[in-house]
Amino acid sequence: MSATLEVRGLRTHFETERGIVRAVDGVDISVETGMTLGVVGESGCGKTVLALSLLRLVPFPPGRIVGGSVLLAGRELLSLSEEEMRRVRGREISMIFQEPMTSLNPVFRIGEQIAEVIRLHQGVARREALARSVEMLRKVGIPSPEKRVRDYPHQLSGGMRQRVMIAIALACRPRLMLADEPTTALDVTIQAQMLDVIGRLQSETGCSVILITHDLGVIAEAARDVAVMYAGRIVERSPTRELFASPLHPYTVGLMGSIPRLDGPAGRNALLRVIPGTVPPLYALPAGCPFQDRCPDVFSICREKEPVLKENSIGHSVSCLKYGECT
């Protein structure tokens, strides 16, 4: 299948008093048309900065994209002017943010906020845009959409506000949707409903999705492929089923081991496994592998040589010296 998005060598840095923070440090990803790529990793690994970089919304100063390529349907986004990029946002790439209450304008009605995106990018009249807003609310499963378009954000529940964000993101049928922790603040039942809404509308529109989360359960449910991030880099990438069946990178193995299980020998009394240590500061990464101080399989070469992402014969890529150079 053709790729909607091709990212190669993307680097986004922040200048701070302590030094250069390499928030995104040479990331390579691709997303096929109509497919979902899950990006997983613990807080601070660079997932959200990656999404903002794709939209060119990194605040400057202190941040800036310093290198790489972002191709959307073959079009290089990093070379576009700011005016051209504004036309891309919302129409060709959209984003669902983690907390809708901070993304929705509290003084405008829900219908007006959806209609604004439609009018801006598709040039339709206000009446038609509002009618399409009602239809989008119906598609995301909000009851009585004719009435809800007149509500303000504070009048909706958390789950309904997130549905509104999905409606805004998909109102112009973009090629690519970025979903940044879209289910984090919701209970498990509502999480499942949100994933179902995203999946159903993705099937209807044919858009590609990058699903950013720290929840491996969400990845297993919704993503066909997955990329694991650590310290601003992709350390493992594979089809989701392959990753869960056979994780390769020690960090991925640690993430899998930290998932609570009730089917083990100790049942609900089993202790949670943790990854020791903490992520090194991104302004002072050690020489060699950034995971070296937390890795149970560390070798002396890991403290000297930086690993690179290598793909095996079944499309499973891993950035670890254990596979080849330490054996």
N, C-alpha and C positions, 0 to 999 in steps of 0.2 A: 504494500500500500504506500501511497505518497505521504510525505511528511508535511503536516501543517506548520510545524515549528522545528527549526534546526538551530541549536545554540552550540557554538564552538569557542572554547577558551575564554569564556566570559569572566571578567575580573572587575569587582567593585570594591573600592577602598574608601576608608574614612580617615581623615586627618584628625588626630587627637593630640592632647598634650603629652601623652605617654608614647606616642608613635603611630605608625600607619596600621590601622585595623583592616586586615584582609578578610572582609565579610564574605565575599564570593571570590574564590581563588582558583580560577581556571576550570570552570564548570562546562561540561559537555552533556547536553541532553537532546533528545528528539522526541516528538509526539506525532504519531500517525493520525491521519484524518479520521475523526469520529471516535478516537480511542481516549482512554484515561491513563495518565501517568501519575502515580502517587510519589510524592517526595516526602520522605520521613526522616526524622532525626529529633534529638532533644532540643530544648530551648537554647537559643543562641548559636545554633549551627549555621545559620545563614539562609534558612528557607524563605522567610518573608522578604529579606533583602533581594534574593533571587527574583521573586515575583515583581517587586518594585522596579528592579533593573529591567525586566522584560517590558514593563510599561514606561520606562524612563521617568520614573517618579522618585528617584533617589534624591533626597534633599541636598542641594549644593549651596553654600558649604554646609557640612564638612565632607559629604560623600560625593563620589563621582565614579562613573564607569571608565576604567583606564585601559581596557582592551577587550578584544573578542569580537564575535559576530553573532547577530540575532536575525535569522531569516524567517519571516512569516510568509508562507506560500511563495518563497523565493525572493521576497523583497527585504532588503537590508534595512532594519529599523534604526540602527545606530547612526546611519548617515542622513536620516530625515531631519528637516528643520522642525522647530518646535511647533509651528503652525500645522505642518503635515502630521506630526505625531498626535496633535489634539484631535485630528480627524480619525486617526486610527483607534484611539482609546474610546471604548464604548461601542464603536461600530464593528471593528475587526477583532479587538481584544477587550474583554471585560473582566471585572474582578469582583468577587464576593469577599468582603472583609470579615475579619474575625468577630468584631463586635458591631452589630448593626446600629445600635443606639448612638454610637459616635460617628457613623457614616451617613445616617439619614438626617436631614435638616429638621430640627424639632418644630420650626415655625411654618412649615409648608405641609399641606395635606399629601397623603400617600399617592393619590392619583396624579397630582401635579408633578411629583418627583419622577414618576415613571414617564409621564407625558413629556417632560422636559428633555429626556434622553431621546425619545422618538422624534420630537420636533427638531432637535439640534442636528441629528444625523440623517434624518430622512425627509426633512422639509415639509411635513404634512401640517394641515391646519390644526388649531387647538382642539376643536370639537372631535376630529378624527383621532387625534392623539389620545384624548381622554377615553374615547370608546375602546381603543386598543389597550389602554391601561386596565380597563375593566376586564378585557379578555385575558390579559396576562395574569391578573389576580385569580381569575377562574382556573387558568392552567396550572398555577402553583398550588391550587387546593384551598384557597381562602374562601370561606362561605360568605354568601351575600356580597359579592364583589361590588355590586352597584352602590351599596351603602358604604362599604369599607374604603372606597376611593376618597371619601370625604373625611376619613379619620386622620388624626395626627399620629405620629409614631408612638407617643406615650400611651395611646389608647389601645395599642396592640400588645399581645404577649411576646415573649422572646422568640418563640417558634414562628409566630406570624410575621414578626419583623424580619426574621431571616428569610422567610418566603418572599417578602417584598424585595429584599436584596437580590434574590434569585431572579425575580421578575424584571428588575431593572437591568441585571446583567445580561439577560437573554432577550430583552425587548427588541433589539436590532439584529438578532440572529448572528452573533459574531462567529468568526472562524475558531477562536480560542477563548476559553473561559478559565480564569485563575481563581481557585477557591482556597482561600487562606484560613485554615482551621474553621470551616463553616459549621461544625457541630460541637465545638469545644464547650460552649456555655449552656448546652441543652442536655436534658435528661435522655436516657438511653432510648426510650420510645420515640421521642421527637427526633433524635439523631437518625434513627432508621427511616423515619418519614422524610427527612431532608435528603438523605442519600437516594431514596426512591424518586423524589421529585427531580433531583438533578439528573439521575439516570434516564428517567422517562423523557424529560425535555431534551436531553442530549441526543436521544434516539430520534426525536422529532425534528430537531434542527440540524443534526449531523455535525455539531461543533466538537472540537477536541477539548479536553479538560486536563488541567494540571491541578491535582488535589494535594494540598499541602497540609500535613498533620503530624502529630507525634504519636498518634494512636494506630497501632498496627492492626487492630480490629477493623477500623475504618478502611485501611488499605486493603485488607483481605476481602472486604465486602464490595468495594467499589472500583478498584484499579486493576487494569490488565497487566501493566508493567509498573515497576517500582524502582526508584533511585534513593539510596540511603546517603544522607549528608552527614559529614562530621567536619567541624572546624573549617567551614566554607568550601569543602570539596565533596565531590561524589566519590564514595569509597566502595560502593557496590551498586550494580544495576543489572536487573534481570526481569524476566516474566514473573509475575507475582507468585504463581504456584511453585515455580522453581525455587524462588527465594525462601518461601516457607518450608519447602521440602528439604532444601540443602543450602542453608546460609553459609557463606564462605568467610567473609571478613570477621575477625574477632569482635569488632564493634557490633555488627549485625547479630552475631551469635549472642552477645550480651543483651541486646535489645529483646531478642526472642526469649531469653531466659528470665527476663524481668516481667513477663506476662503472667498474671495470676492464673493458676490452674487448680481445678477441683478433682481431676481424674488421676492424680499422682498417688504414690503410696501413702502419703501423709494426709491426703484429702484437703479439707479446708483448714487444717492445722499446719500446712506446709509454709515454710518461711519464704518470703520473696527474695529472689536473687538480685543483687545490685551490681552495677559496674563500678569498681573502685575508683577513687580519685575524682577529679573534675576536669572539664575541658580546659586546655591551656589558653591563656589570654591570646586573642588573635593578633595583638600587636607584638607578641614575643613568642611566636611558635618555635619549638625546638628544631634543630637540624635533624633531617631524616623524617621519619614517620610521625605525624602529629599525635597519633594514638599510643605511642611507645610507652608512656608512663602508666597507662591503664591496661595495657595488653597482657594477657596471661601467657602469650606465646612469643614474647619479644626476644629477638636475637641481637647480637652486637651490631650487625650491619644495619638494623633498623634505626640505630642512633646516628648513622652516617649517611645513608642513601635514602632519598625521597622516593616512595613508590609511585608508580603510574598506573592508570586504569587500563587493564588488559582484558580482552574478550576471549572466551574459549569457544569451542566448536558449536556449542548449543546456545549462544547468545547471552551467556552469563559473564558479566564483567566484574572484576574485583581489583582493588588497588591495595595489594599486600605482598610484601617480599617473601612471605612464607611459601607462596606458590611459585617455586622455581629457583629463587636466588638464595634461599636459606636451606635448601635440601642438597 
